Amino acid sequence: MHDTTHTAHAKIPLPRIAGPAGTASLRAGQPVPDAAPRDRVTLVVPARNEARNLPWVLQQIPEGIDEVLLIDGDSTDATSLITSRYLPAARVIPQSGPGKGSALRTGFRHATGDIIVTIDADGSMSPQEIPHYVHFLENGYDFVKGSRFVGGGGSLDLTRLRSLGNHALMRLVSGLYGYRLTDLCYGFCAFRRCFLEHLDLRSTGFEIEAEMTVRALRAGLRIAEVPSLELPRRSGRSNLNALRDGHRVLRTVLREHGGVRPPTRGEDA
């Protein structure tokens, strides 16, 4: 049986991650000596036309992030330029293929850190929470998920439709896999890069978040759910379509359980 952890922020220390290339040194371009080796952390940020939101996101990145990969999904605004201006040491990488799943998989292929963290570029996830995720990976867990539905978490942006959809999908996952989780469709997560081969991710759209979780379950990874506060998108409109992408998530959960899947309606497998 896999372990999960449901815990409030107040009960868990939020360590300041220090190391040979913390964010302060990342901005300055100068390495900082460290007495003991530690896991290197790569932050993967998929972005498509998020120039207005990125300054806040990039300025919120805490110390201890060794590598920041901005995956540019063919943006027509100044996403790339803004990234270079506010965090010159970040690597801007063109996305291979359309969709959020393609963006994340592009980032995973280029990541060099021992730990990979993923957040959105719209300002809905606070980078200041990252040390919380890393803390659990450094204390015996393999895959850490943010949850808006455990004590200490929440959402200032979740619609009733999306909330109902998430709860229905979580009940399905619990029934199919015998494993209780609280939040399936939330893209703030962290895991050890060495498990990428076991995850063997294939999804191209928003359903990759469900695919990652289900495949982590099937691979026997030790999973922790930690509280996260989802903030409102700072500006612009989301590319998420609750009905279309919810259907894709459902297909993914069923397919991963044993090859059962509803009609594709022309969508990617």
Residue pairs with C-beta under 8 A, 6 or more apart in sequence:
1 178
1 179
2 179
2 217
2 220
2 221
2 222
2 223
3 141
3 222
3 223
3 224
4 179
4 180
4 181
4 223
4 224
4 225
5 136
5 141
5 224
5 225
5 226
6 147
6 150
6 151
6 182
6 225
6 227
7 150
7 151
7 152
7 226
7 227
8 150
8 151
8 152
8 227
9 132
9 152
9 227
10 152
12 132
12 135
12 226
13 135
14 131
14 132
14 135
15 131
15 135
16 62
16 63
16 64
16 131
17 38
17 41
17 62
17 63
17 64
17 65
17 130
17 131
17 134
18 32
18 34
18 63
18 64
19 32
19 34
19 38
19 40
19 64
19 66
20 31
20 32
20 33
20 34
20 66
21 31
21 32
21 40
21 66
21 67
22 32
22 63
22 64
22 65
22 66
23 61
23 62
23 63
23 64
23 65
24 32
24 63
25 31
25 32
26 65
26 66
26 68
26 87
26 89
27 87
27 88
27 89
29 88
29 89
39 113
39 114
39 115
39 134
39 137
39 138
40 66
40 67
40 112
40 113
40 114
40 115
41 64
41 65
41 66
41 67
41 113
41 114
41 115
41 116
41 117
41 130
41 134
42 65
42 66
42 67
42 68
42 69
42 111
42 112
42 113
42 115
42 116
42 117
42 193
43 61
43 65
43 67
43 68
43 69
43 117
43 118
43 119
43 127
43 130
44 69
44 71
44 104
44 107
44 108
44 111
44 116
44 117
44 118
44 119
45 57
45 68
45 69
45 70
45 71
45 107
45 118
45 119
45 120
45 121
46 71
46 73
46 95
46 100
46 103
46 104
46 107
46 118
46 120
46 121
47 54
47 70
47 71
47 72
47 73
47 75
47 79
47 83
47 103
47 121
48 72
48 73
48 74
48 75
48 79
48 95
48 103
48 239
49 75
49 76
49 77
49 79
49 236
50 57
50 75
50 77
50 79
50 121
50 122
50 236
51 75
51 77
51 78
51 79
51 81
51 82
52 77
52 234
52 235
52 236
53 121
53 122
53 123
53 233
53 234
53 235
53 236
54 70
54 79
54 82
54 83
54 86
54 121
55 82
55 86
56 123
56 234
57 119
57 121
57 122
57 123
57 127
58 68
58 83
58 86
58 87
58 90
59 86
60 126
60 127
60 128
61 68
61 87
61 127
61 130
62 127
62 128
62 130
62 131
64 131
64 134
65 117
65 130
66 113
67 91
67 111
67 112
67 113
68 87
68 89
68 90
68 91
69 90
69 91
69 93
69 107
69 110
69 111
70 79
70 80
70 83
70 90
70 91
70 92
70 93
70 121
71 93
71 94
71 95
71 103
71 104
71 106
71 107
72 79
72 80
72 92
72 93
72 94
72 95
73 95
73 98
73 102
73 103
74 94
74 95
79 121
80 92
83 90
83 92
84 90
84 92
91 110
93 106
93 107
93 110
94 106
95 102
95 103
95 106
96 102
96 105
96 106
97 106
97 204
98 204
99 203
99 204
99 205
99 206
100 187
100 205
100 206
100 208
100 239
101 201
101 202
101 203
101 204
101 205
101 206
101 207
101 208
101 211
102 204
104 118
104 201
104 208
105 201
105 208
107 116
107 118
108 116
108 193
108 196
108 201
111 193
113 193
114 192
114 193
114 194
115 134
115 137
115 190
115 191
115 192
115 193
116 190
116 191
116 192
116 193
116 196
117 130
117 133
117 134
117 189
117 190
118 187
118 188
118 189
118 190
119 125
119 127
119 130
119 187
119 188
120 187
120 188
122 233
122 234
122 236
122 238
123 231
123 232
123 233
123 234
123 235
124 157
124 230
124 231
124 232
124 233
124 234
125 146
125 187
125 188
125 228
125 230
125 231
126 229
126 231
129 146
129 188
129 228
129 229
130 190
132 226
133 144
133 146
133 188
133 189
133 190
133 226
134 190
136 144
136 190
136 224
136 226
137 144
137 190
137 191
137 192
140 222
141 222
141 223
141 224
142 191
142 192
142 195
142 216
142 221
142 222
142 223
143 189
143 190
143 191
143 192
143 195
143 212
143 213
143 216
143 221
143 222
143 223
143 224
144 189
144 190
144 191
144 223
144 224
144 225
144 226
145 181
145 183
145 186
145 188
145 189
145 213
145 223
145 224
145 225
145 226
146 153
146 183
146 186
146 188
146 189
146 225
146 226
146 227
146 228
147 153
147 181
147 182
147 183
147 186
147 225
147 226
147 227
147 228
148 154
148 155
148 158
148 183
148 186
148 227
148 228
148 229
148 230
149 166
149 182
149 183
150 182
150 183
150 225
150 226
150 227
151 227
152 227
153 183
153 226
153 227
153 228
153 229
154 227
154 229
154 230
155 163
155 229
155 230
156 229
156 230
156 231
156 232
157 230
157 231
157 232
157 233
158 230
159 242
161 242
162 185
162 242
165 185
165 242
165 246
166 183
166 184
166 185
169 184
169 185
169 210
169 246
169 249
169 250
169 253
170 181
170 182
170 183
170 184
172 250
172 253
173 179
173 181
173 184
173 213
173 214
173 253
174 180
174 181
176 253
176 254
176 257
177 214
177 217
177 218
177 257
179 217
181 213
181 223
181 225
182 225
183 225
184 209
184 210
184 213
184 249
184 253
185 206
185 209
185 210
185 246
185 249
186 209
186 228
186 230
187 209
188 228
189 209
189 212
191 199
191 212
191 216
191 221
195 216
195 219
195 221
198 215
198 219
198 221
199 212
199 215
199 216
199 219
200 215
201 208
201 211
201 212
201 215
202 211
203 211
203 248
203 252
204 268
205 245
205 248
205 268
206 240
206 245
206 248
206 249
207 245
207 248
207 249
207 251
207 252
209 249
210 249
210 252
210 253
211 252
211 256
213 223
214 252
214 253
214 256
214 257
215 256
216 223
217 223
218 256
247 262
247 265
247 267
248 267
250 262
251 261
251 262
251 264
251 267
254 260
254 261
254 262
255 261
